[in-house]
Amino acid sequence: MPTAASCASNAERNHPCRALPCSPAKIVTNVHSLNADLHCHSTVSDGTLSPEQVAQRAKDHGVALWSLTDHDEVAGQHRAAAAARAIGLDYVAGVEISVTFAGQTIHIVGLGIDPDDTTLRDGLASTRHGRSRRAQAIGESLAAVGIEGALEGAQALADNPEMVTRTHFARWLVATGVCRDTHEVFRKYLVRGKPGYVAQQWATLRDAVHWITGAGGLAVIAHPGRYRVSANEEWALLEQFKAHGGRALEVQTASHGDAEVAKYGALAREHGLLASRGSDFHSPGESRIELGALPTLPGGLTPVWSELQSRIGRAA
């Protein structure tokens, strides 16, 4: 463990140890109360703020350790790291990968990755190509029920042409008056059994975890309470994820109420997984919770950031 003196002397070089307090006792004492937000999005995928704007917003809202985790894309990582460094915000590189498991989409967050890793970048590129095909099919499905121009509208709202997502379609449906807000959109459209829903075969769980670990990162199952899986399927997900090298479970996140936090905290302990925390922030006007506003992790869990110290500052 570096000393406080060595951290100070290396600060200008963005030494990884600047990420967390350099006193081992202080790290242990404050590890659960650290305001870490390790799941959010920018205009590089389906957020409405640039990586630089998300960095500043995180800092303004008291985040002490931040990660930008855009969907299936790492193009914003160097920008995010540079912006965080400029404002004194500790940063760990991240990504959120779309996976197909038990016939539905599961999201796996990677933290502490090397965003320049060739295998990771190639895997993400193949996943984004699948997104482009799905966007075309979503547009056709909406046109079939009389909603014309949805694909072009969604494309106009996406800064990254390879990252046209359901969220971009939802924003267009709100902007054109089809729905009042994005919550209504996802009740009436774009979900299973509704117009605009298109099934997609994403990466396998094994591939996603291996891309992350091969790039030096830790794999995390994102917002597990959102998935419509049976108890047996959920158990299989956790066990297979761990067998492939997955390390953590997102316990505290915007879509989890108290019951879900308790449930997934218990499952993290039972399966020997680290616990993560992230707002899943997308936009000031849409997100369920603000950056940095989540409650602290429950006691008795080992936070994922306790094993991220050597990775802080990566992507700088």
TIDO-163247 format. One record per residue: x negated, y, z of N, C-alpha, C in turn; residue in three letters. Coordinates in pm, whole numbers, plus 50000, padded with zeros to 5 digits. Layout:
! residues N
R    npx    npy    npz   capx   capy   capz    cpx    cpy    cpz  residu
R      X      Y      Z      X      Y      Z      X      Y      Z     Ala
...
//
This chain:
! residues 316
R    npx    npy    npz   capx   capy   capz    cpx    cpy    cpz  residu
R  49914  49880  50000  50000  50000  50000  49912  50124  50000     Met
R  49929  50219  49906  49847  50341  49905  49871  50422  50030     Pro
R  49772  50498  50068  49786  50588  50182  49853  50717  50138     Thr
R  49899  50795  50237  49960  50924  50204  49860  51013  50135     Ala
R  49733  51006  50177  49630  51090  50114  49611  51053  49968     Ala
R  49610  50920  49940  49590  50880  49800  49709  50919  49716     Ser
R  49830  50916  49773  49947  50960  49697  49934  51106  49659     Cys
R  49892  51189  49753  49879  51331  49726  49777  51355  49617     Ala
R  49666  51282  49622  49561  51306  49524  49599  51259  49386     Ser
R  49693  51166  49377  49731  51112  49247  49860  51173  49194     Asn
R  49920  51266  49265  50051  51320  49225  50050  51375  49085     Ala
R  49942  51444  49047  49938  51507  48915  49938  51403  48805     Glu
R  49893  51281  48836  49891  51176  48735  50016  51090  48740     Arg
R  50116  51134  48815  50241  51059  48826  50217  50918  48872     Asn
R  50130  50901  48972  50102  50770  49027  50231  50706  49077     His
R  50249  50575  49051  50375  50511  49092  50408  50528  49238     Pro
R  50308  50544  49324  50339  50548  49467  50411  50675  49507     Cys
R  50419  50776  49419  50490  50898  49455  50641  50874  49460     Arg
R  50684  50755  49417  50826  50728  49408  50896  50726  49541     Ala
R  50837  50664  49639  50898  50649  49770  50801  50700  49874     Leu
R  50845  50730  49997  50753  50776  50099  50637  50680  50114     Pro
R  50517  50733  50137  50399  50649  50136  50371  50583  50270     Cys
R  50437  50622  50375  50420  50556  50503  50505  50431  50507     Ser
R  50444  50310  50526  50524  50188  50528  50636  50195  50630     Pro
R  50611  50252  50747  50714  50260  50850  50832  50344  50803     Ala
R  50802  50453  50731  50909  50540  50683  50994  50470  50578     Lys
R  50929  50392  50492  51003  50319  50390  51101  50223  50456     Ile
R  51054  50147  50552  51139  50049  50618  51254  50119  50691     Val
R  51225  50228  50759  51326  50298  50837  51437  50355  50749     Thr
R  51400  50410  50634  51496  50484  50552  51546  50407  50430     Asn
R  51510  50281  50417  51535  50211  50293  51683  50202  50259     Val
R  51772  50185  50356  51914  50174  50326  51978  50310  50300     His
R  51926  50415  50360  51987  50546  50344  51934  50623  50224     Ser
R  51838  50567  50151  51786  50634  50033  51899  50657  49933     Leu
R  51914  50781  49886  52018  50812  49788  51967  50776  49649     Asn
R  51975  50648  49618  51933  50598  49488  52055  50585  49398     Ala
R  52047  50636  49276  52153  50619  49177  52090  50554  49055     Asp
R  52113  50424  49041  52039  50343  48946  52128  50289  48834     Leu
R  52228  50367  48797  52316  50328  48687  52392  50451  48639     His
R  52353  50505  48525  52426  50617  48464  52389  50628  48317     Cys
R  52461  50716  48246  52451  50719  48100  52438  50862  48048     His
R  52379  50872  47930  52360  51002  47864  52416  50996  47723     Ser
R  52395  51103  47647  52440  51107  47508  52366  51007  47420     Thr
R  52259  50947  47471  52189  50844  47396  52278  50721  47379     Val
R  52373  50700  47472  52475  50596  47450  52612  50661  47455     Ser
R  52685  50648  47566  52823  50700  47567  52848  50802  47677     Asp
R  52744  50867  47726  52763  50979  47818  52784  51108  47741     Gly
R  52819  51215  47812  52840  51344  47746  52731  51446  47777     Thr
R  52635  51410  47862  52523  51498  47894  52393  51439  47842     Leu
R  52300  51526  47806  52170  51480  47758  52092  51417  47872     Ser
R  51987  51339  47844  51904  51285  47952  51854  51394  48046     Pro
R  51816  51510  47991  51766  51619  48074  51876  51675  48164     Glu
R  51996  51686  48111  52107  51737  48191  52147  51638  48301     Gln
R  52141  51509  48272  52173  51410  48375  52067  51415  48485     Val
R  51942  51430  48447  51835  51440  48547  51860  51557  48640     Ala
R  51892  51674  48585  51914  51792  48667  52037  51774  48755     Gln
R  52142  51712  48700  52264  51692  48779  52236  51596  48895     Arg
R  52159  51492  48868  52124  51399  48975  52047  51471  49085     Ala
R  51951  51551  49047  51873  51627  49145  51963  51721  49225     Lys
R  52052  51791  49155  52141  51888  49221  52236  51821  49320     Asp
R  52267  51693  49297  52361  51622  49384  52290  51531  49484     His
R  52164  51558  49507  52095  51492  49617  52037  51356  49590     Gly
R  52033  51314  49463  51974  51184  49431  51823  51190  49456     Val
R  51770  51088  49522  51627  51083  49552  51552  50989  49458     Ala
R  51621  50887  49408  51562  50792  49313  51666  50766  49205     Leu
R  51629  50789  49080  51725  50790  48970  51680  50698  48858     Trp
R  51778  50640  48788  51750  50565  48666  51858  50594  48563     Ser
R  51816  50624  48441  51908  50636  48328  51918  50498  48264     Leu
R  52040  50445  48251  52058  50308  48202  52155  50308  48084     Thr
R  52117  50368  47975  52205  50374  47859  52231  50235  47803     Asp
R  52349  50219  47742  52389  50091  47686  52299  50051  47570     His
R  52232  49938  47582  52163  49873  47470  52067  49965  47397     Asp
R  52009  50060  47470  51924  50161  47405  51825  50221  47506     Glu
R  51701  50236  47464  51598  50296  47551  51540  50423  47491     Val
R  51606  50478  47390  51552  50596  47322  51544  50719  47412     Ala
R  51621  50724  47520  51617  50840  47609  51522  50827  47725     Gly
R  51449  50717  47734  51370  50691  47854  51255  50788  47876     Gln
R  51179  50820  47773  51067  50912  47791  51118  51053  47823     His
R  51228  51092  47762  51288  51223  47793  51335  51228  47938     Arg
R  51401  51121  47982  51451  51118  48119  51337  51122  48219     Ala
R  51233  51045  48195  51120  51042  48287  51050  51177  48293     Ala
R  51032  51241  48177  50966  51372  48174  51050  51476  48246     Ala
R  51182  51472  48225  51270  51568  48292  51269  51547  48442     Ala
R  51271  51422  48485  51268  51392  48628  51137  51439  48690     Ala
R  51028  51413  48623  50898  51454  48675  50890  51606  48689     Arg
R  50947  51677  48593  50939  51823  48594  51014  51885  48712     Ala
R  51115  51815  48763  51194  51871  48874  51169  51798  49006     Ile
R  51069  51711  49007  51033  51643  49131  51130  51533  49173     Gly
R  51192  51467  49076  51287  51359  49102  51222  51227  49068     Leu
R  51218  51135  49162  51158  51004  49137  51243  50924  49041     Asp
R  51177  50858  48946  51245  50797  48834  51195  50656  48808     Tyr
R  51290  50568  48771  51255  50433  48726  51328  50406  48595     Val
R  51257  50359  48495  51315  50337  48363  51419  50227  48367     Ala
R  51527  50244  48289  51635  50146  48293  51708  50128  48161     Gly
R  51797  50031  48159  51879  50001  48043  51997  49917  48091     Val
R  52108  49918  48017  52222  49831  48047  52251  49749  47922     Glu
R  52241  49618  47933  52252  49530  47818  52386  49458  47819     Ile
R  52452  49456  47703  52580  49387  47688  52557  49239  47663     Ser
R  52629  49156  47739  52611  49011  47736  52749  48946  47721     Val
R  52756  48838  47647  52878  48757  47642  52862  48638  47734     Thr
R  52957  48624  47828  52955  48512  47923  53099  48474  47953     Phe
R  53130  48345  47944  53265  48294  47970  53369  48368  47886     Ala
R  53331  48402  47762  53425  48462  47669  53452  48609  47690     Gly
R  53375  48676  47775  53396  48819  47794  53263  48892  47807     Gln
R  53273  49024  47807  53152  49106  47813  53111  49130  47957     Thr
R  52985  49101  47985  52922  49125  48114  52806  49221  48089     Ile
R  52780  49310  48185  52670  49404  48169  52557  49372  48265     His
R  52436  49368  48211  52316  49343  48291  52227  49467  48284     Ile
R  52201  49526  48400  52112  49641  48408  51969  49593  48426     Val
R  51877  49658  48358  51734  49632  48378  51670  49755  48440     Gly
R  51600  49737  48551  51534  49847  48622  51384  49825  48626     Leu
R  51310  49932  48608  51164  49923  48612  51105  49862  48487     Gly
R  51177  49872  48377  51129  49816  48250  51020  49902  48187     Ile
R  50946  49841  48096  50861  49916  48004  50945  49940  47879     Asp
R  50990  50064  47855  51080  50088  47742  51013  50073  47606     Pro
R  50881  50058  47604  50811  50038  47478  50783  49891  47448     Asp
R  50831  49802  47533  50811  49660  47511  50878  49617  47380     Asp
R  50802  49553  47292  50851  49521  47158  50967  49422  47160     Thr
R  50958  49318  47241  51064  49218  47245  51194  49278  47296     Thr
R  51185  49360  47399  51304  49428  47451  51365  49518  47343     Leu
R  51284  49598  47279  51336  49691  47179  51399  49618  47062     Arg
R  51337  49507  47019  51393  49430  46908  51527  49367  46947     Asp
R  51536  49316  47070  51662  49258  47116  51772  49360  47124     Gly
R  51740  49479  47175  51840  49585  47184  51885  49631  47045     Leu
R  51792  49636  46951  51827  49677  46815  51928  49580  46754     Ala
R  51908  49451  46777  52002  49352  46722  52140  49367  46787     Ser
R  52142  49402  46915  52269  49423  46984  52340  49546  46930     Thr
R  52265  49652  46903  52327  49774  46849  52386  49750  46710     Arg
R  52324  49667  46630  52380  49636  46499  52518  49572  46515     His
R  52532  49489  46618  52663  49431  46646  52765  49536  46685     Gly
R  52721  49641  46754  52811  49750  46790  52864  49821  46665     Arg
R  52780  49839  46566  52822  49908  46444  52932  49829  46373     Ser
R  52914  49697  46369  53017  49614  46305  53147  49619  46386     Arg
R  53136  49618  46517  53257  49623  46600  53328  49756  46582     Arg
R  53255  49867  46574  53318  49998  46557  53402  50001  46430     Ala
R  53349  49944  46323  53424  49939  46198  53554  49861  46217     Gln
R  53546  49749  46287  53664  49667  46310  53765  49736  46402     Ala
R  53718  49811  46502  53808  49885  46590  53886  49989  46510     Ile
R  53814  50061  46423  53880  50160  46338  53989  50098  46252     Gly
R  53962  49980  46197  54060  49912  46113  54180  49866  46195     Glu
R  54155  49819  46317  54264  49774  46404  54356  49890  46443     Ser
R  54299  50005  46474  54381  50121  46509  54458  50173  46387     Leu
R  54395  50169  46270  54463  50212  46148  54584  50123  46120     Ala
R  54575  49997  46156  54685  49902  46130  54810  49936  46212     Ala
R  54794  50015  46321  54912  50057  46398  54940  50206  46378     Val
R  54886  50260  46269  54919  50396  46230  54827  50505  46282     Gly
R  54718  50469  46346  54623  50570  46396  54506  50576  46299     Ile
R  54515  50669  46206  54415  50682  46101  54299  50772  46145     Glu
R  54184  50746  46087  54068  50833  46108  53994  50811  46239     Gly
R  54024  50701  46309  53962  50681  46441  53812  50657  46431     Ala
R  53768  50578  46333  53625  50550  46320  53547  50677  46295     Leu
R  53595  50758  46199  53525  50882  46168  53527  50977  46289     Glu
R  53638  50979  46361  53646  51063  46480  53551  51019  46588     Gly
R  53542  50888  46611  53450  50836  46712  53306  50862  46671     Ala
R  53275  50843  46544  53139  50867  46496  53098  51013  46517     Gln
R  53192  51104  46498  53160  51246  46514  53129  51281  46659     Ala
R  53176  51200  46754  53152  51226  46895  53028  51156  46949     Leu
R  52965  51073  46867  52850  50996  46912  52721  51060  46862     Ala
R  52635  51101  46954  52506  51157  46914  52418  51053  46845     Asp
R  52430  50929  46890  52351  50819  46834  52440  50738  46741     Asn
R  52417  50741  46609  52506  50672  46516  52510  50521  46535     Pro
R  52409  50465  46602  52408  50322  46628  52486  50285  46754     Glu
R  52533  50387  46826  52595  50363  46956  52737  50416  46963     Met
R  52818  50385  46862  52960  50420  46867  53029  50315  46954     Val
R  53080  50357  47068  53136  50265  47166  53287  50285  47182     Thr
R  53349  50199  47261  53491  50217  47292  53515  50352  47359     Arg
R  53419  50399  47437  53434  50528  47504  53447  50641  47403     Thr
R  53372  50635  47293  53385  50738  47190  53523  50733  47124     His
R  53574  50614  47099  53710  50602  47046  53810  50658  47147     Phe
R  53790  50628  47274  53882  50677  47377  53883  50829  47382     Ala
R  53767  50891  47375  53760  51037  47377  53831  51097  47256     Arg
R  53817  51033  47141  53885  51082  47021  54036  51069  47037     Trp
R  54083  50958  47092  54227  50940  47113  54283  51045  47208     Leu
R  54205  51088  47306  54248  51196  47395  54245  51330  47321     Val
R  54136  51355  47248  54121  51484  47178  54230  51506  47074     Ala
R  54279  51398  47015  54382  51411  46911  54524  51399  46968     Thr
R  54536  51386  47099  54667  51386  47162  54739  51253  47164     Gly
R  54673  51146  47124  54737  51015  47128  54759  50972  47272     Val
R  54664  51005  47359  54674  50973  47502  54636  51098  47584     Cys
R  54683  51099  47709  54655  51215  47796  54511  51216  47846     Arg
R  54459  51097  47877  54322  51088  47929  54267  50949  47896     Asp
R  54139  50929  47925  54077  50802  47889  54133  50686  47972     Thr
R  54182  50714  48092  54243  50607  48171  54367  50552  48100     His
R  54447  50642  48040  54563  50597  47965  54520  50519  47841     Glu
R  54413  50564  47777  54363  50493  47659  54338  50346  47692     Val
R  54267  50324  47803  54228  50186  47835  54342  50105  47898     Phe
R  54459  50166  47912  54580  50088  47945  54654  50046  47817     Arg
R  54644  50129  47713  54726  50108  47594  54647  50058  47472     Lys
R  54518  50085  47469  54437  50052  47352  54301  49997  47395     Tyr
R  54234  49934  47299  54091  49899  47310  54061  49787  47409     Leu
R  54161  49732  47475  54139  49621  47569  54215  49498  47518     Val
R  54178  49384  47570  54233  49257  47523  54386  49261  47518     Arg
R  54441  49222  47402  54585  49218  47383  54646  49348  47336     Gly
R  54564  49454  47319  54613  49585  47277  54549  49626  47144     Lys
R  54613  49720  47071  54552  49767  46945  54412  49822  46969     Pro
R  54323  49793  46877  54186  49842  46888  54092  49750  46962     Gly
R  54146  49640  47017  54056  49546  47084  53990  49456  46980     Tyr
R  53859  49446  46988  53783  49359  46898  53684  49281  46984     Val
R  53697  49148  46981  53603  49065  47055  53464  49077  46991     Ala
R  53362  49069  47073  53227  49087  47024  53136  48983  47088     Gln
R  53050  48922  47007  52951  48830  47061  52823  48909  47086     Gln
R  52793  48932  47214  52675  49010  47249  52556  48917  47271     Trp
R  52455  48966  47338  52339  48884  47373  52382  48775  47471     Ala
R  52302  48669  47479  52327  48569  47581  52271  48619  47714     Thr
R  52323  48562  47823  52272  48598  47956  52123  48568  47965     Leu
R  52083  48454  47915  51942  48416  47919  51856  48519  47845     Arg
R  51897  48556  47723  51817  48651  47645  51805  48784  47716     Asp
R  51917  48836  47767  51914  48968  47832  51820  48969  47952     Ala
R  51832  48867  48036  51745  48862  48155  51600  48847  48113     Val
R  51573  48765  48013  51434  48745  47969  51377  48871  47903     His
R  51460  48945  47828  51411  49072  47772  51369  49166  47885     Trp
R  51450  49173  47989  51422  49263  48101  51298  49220  48176     Ile
R  51293  49093  48215  51178  49046  48292  51051  49047  48208     Thr
R  51064  49018  48079  50948  49024  47991  50892  49164  47977     Gly
R  50978  49264  47997  50936  49404  47992  50896  49455  48131     Ala
R  50877  49362  48225  50830  49400  48358  50936  49448  48453     Gly
R  51066  49430  48419  51173  49486  48500  51243  49384  48588     Gly
R  51338  49435  48666  51425  49352  48749  51566  49356  48689     Leu
R  51627  49238  48674  51761  49229  48616  51866  49234  48725     Ala
R  51975  49310  48698  52081  49335  48795  52217  49310  48726     Val
R  52306  49234  48788  52442  49224  48736  52517  49351  48773     Ile
R  52564  49425  48672  52632  49552  48695  52778  49529  48733     Ala
R  52831  49615  48818  52972  49621  48861  53047  49487  48849     His
R  53007  49387  48928  53067  49254  48913  53217  49250  48942     Pro
R  53269  49345  49018  53410  49346  49049  53500  49377  48930     Gly
R  53442  49424  48820  53522  49459  48703  53556  49340  48614     Arg
R  53489  49227  48632  53505  49118  48537  53622  49028  48575     Tyr
R  53698  48989  48475  53814  48902  48497  53769  48756  48482     Arg
R  53703  48709  48584  53653  48572  48583  53712  48496  48702     Val
R  53721  48366  48687  53766  48282  48797  53655  48271  48901     Ser
R  53689  48219  49017  53588  48200  49121  53477  48107  49073     Ala
R  53514  48002  48998  53412  47910  48946  53323  47977  48843     Asn
R  53384  48059  48756  53304  48129  48654  53211  48230  48719     Glu
R  53260  48298  48823  53175  48395  48893  53057  48324  48959     Glu
R  53084  48212  49020  52976  48134  49083  52874  48090  48978     Trp
R  52924  48043  48863  52834  48001  48756  52751  48119  48705     Ala
R  52814  48236  48693  52741  48355  48649  52626  48386  48743     Leu
R  52652  48387  48873  52549  48418  48970  52437  48315  48969     Leu
R  52473  48189  48961  52372  48084  48964  52289  48081  48836     Glu
R  52354  48097  48721  52278  48098  48595  52191  48222  48586     Gln
R  52245  48335  48627  52169  48460  48629  52042  48442  48711     Phe
R  52055  48387  48830  51939  48366  48916  51841  48265  48854     Lys
R  51895  48158  48794  51809  48056  48732  51726  48114  48618     Ala
R  51781  48211  48546  51709  48274  48435  51608  48378  48482     His
R  51609  48410  48611  51516  48509  48664  51581  48638  48708     Gly
R  51714  48644  48710  51784  48763  48758  51760  48783  48907     Gly
R  51757  48909  48951  51714  48937  49087  51814  49011  49174     Arg
R  51911  49080  49116  51992  49171  49200  52136  49177  49153     Ala
R  52221  49225  49245  52364  49241  49221  52402  49384  49258     Leu
R  52477  49451  49170  52522  49587  49201  52637  49577  49301     Glu
R  52611  49620  49421  52709  49610  49530  52790  49739  49544     Val
R  52721  49851  49544  52787  49980  49563  52792  50052  49429     Gln
R  52914  50066  49373  52932  50129  49242  53072  50188  49236     Thr
R  53097  50273  49137  53221  50350  49132  53345  50263  49126     Ala
R  53338  50148  49062  53457  50065  49044  53479  49967  49159     Ser
R  53397  49974  49264  53414  49886  49380  53476  49962  49497     His
R  53586  49912  49548  53641  49962  49673  53573  49891  49790     Gly
R  53622  49917  49909  53561  49858  50028  53561  49706  50024     Asp
R  53670  49648  49974  53679  49502  49970  53575  49444  49875     Ala
R  53555  49508  49759  53457  49458  49663  53315  49476  49717     Glu
R  53290  49587  49783  53158  49609  49842  53127  49499  49943     Val
R  53224  49466  50029  53204  49361  50128  53184  49225  50060     Ala
R  53267  49197  49958  53258  49068  49889  53122  49050  49822     Lys
R  53079  49152  49746  52956  49134  49669  52832  49152  49756     Tyr
R  52845  49222  49867  52737  49222  49963  52716  49082  50020     Gly
R  52827  49015  50053  52818  48879  50105  52762  48782  50001     Ala
R  52805  48798  49874  52754  48711  49769  52606  48736  49742     Leu
R  52562  48861  49752  52419  48890  49736  52338  48817  49843     Ala
R  52387  48822  49966  52316  48751  50073  52318  48600  50050     Arg
R  52433  48548  50012  52448  48403  49993  52358  48350  49882     Glu
R  52344  48428  49775  52265  48384  49660  52121  48434  49663     His
R  52084  48502  49769  51947  48550  49781  51912  48658  49681     Gly
R  52009  48746  49651  51987  48852  49554  51968  48987  49624     Leu
R  51891  49073  49562  51876  49210  49609  52006  49286  49581     Leu
R  52027  49397  49649  52148  49477  49632  52114  49609  49562     Ala
R  52194  49645  49462  52172  49770  49391  52289  49865  49412     Ser
R  52266  49990  49370  52362  50099  49394  52356  50195  49276     Arg
R  52471  50222  49213  52472  50314  49100  52611  50362  49070     Gly
R  52623  50488  49033  52754  50551  49012  52822  50510  48882     Ser
R  52745  50462  48783  52797  50438  48648  52852  50569  48591     Asp
R  52783  50678  48618  52826  50811  48573  52814  50823  48421     Phe
R  52920  50879  48359  52921  50905  48215  52942  51052  48181     His
R  53031  51117  48259  53071  51253  48223  53134  51322  48343     Ser
R  53110  51452  48359  53173  51524  48470  53325  51515  48469     Pro
R  53385  51508  48352  53530  51508  48344  53595  51371  48343     Gly
R  53515  51264  48336  53571  51131  48320  53535  51034  48433     Glu
R  53419  51049  48488  53367  50947  48580  53443  50945  48712     Ser
R  53454  50827  48768  53529  50809  48893  53457  50873  49011     Arg
R  53326  50883  49003  53249  50936  49115  53130  51014  49062     Ile
R  53089  51113  49136  52978  51199  49096  52845  51129  49120     Glu
R  52744  51168  49045  52609  51121  49070  52572  51144  49217     Leu
R  52513  51044  49279  52464  51060  49415  52570  51058  49523     Gly
R  52697  51036  49488  52805  51048  49587  52849  50914  49646     Ala
R  52787  50804  49607  52825  50675  49661  52788  50662  49808     Leu
R  52864  50585  49885  52822  50553  50022  52692  50473  50021     Pro
R  52626  50468  50134  52504  50389  50144  52538  50241  50136     Thr
R  52436  50159  50106  52457  50015  50104  52490  49964  50244     Leu
R  52570  49860  50253  52596  49800  50384  52467  49745  50444     Pro
R  52463  49733  50576  52348  49675  50643  52335  49527  50612     Gly
R  52219  49472  50637  52197  49330  50617  52162  49292  50475     Gly
R  52149  49391  50386  52112  49365  50246  51972  49419  50220     Leu
R  51904  49361  50123  51773  49412  50082  51791  49494  49955     Thr
R  51772  49625  49961  51793  49710  49843  51696  49677  49730     Pro
R  51744  49687  49609  51660  49656  49494  51540  49748  49487     Val
R  51556  49874  49536  51444  49967  49525  51328  49930  49618     Trp
R  51350  49838  49711  51239  49794  49796  51135  49719  49714     Ser
R  51172  49671  49594  51078  49603  49506  51050  49681  49378     Glu
R  51089  49808  49375  51067  49890  49255  50953  49989  49269     Leu
R  50890  49996  49385  50794  50102  49410  50683  50108  49306     Gln
R  50631  49992  49266  50521  49992  49169  50566  50030  49029     Ser
R  50699  50036  49006  50750  50065  48873  50794  50210  48856     Arg
R  50797  50288  48966  50842  50426  48958  50744  50508  48876     Ile
R  50802  50591  48791  50718  50673  48704  50696  50610  48568     Gly
R  50736  50482  48552  50720  50417  48421  50805  50491  48319     Arg
R  50761  50495  48197  50822  50565  48083  50783  50711  48081     Ala
R  50693  50752  48169  50647  50889  48166  50555  50914  48049     Ala
//
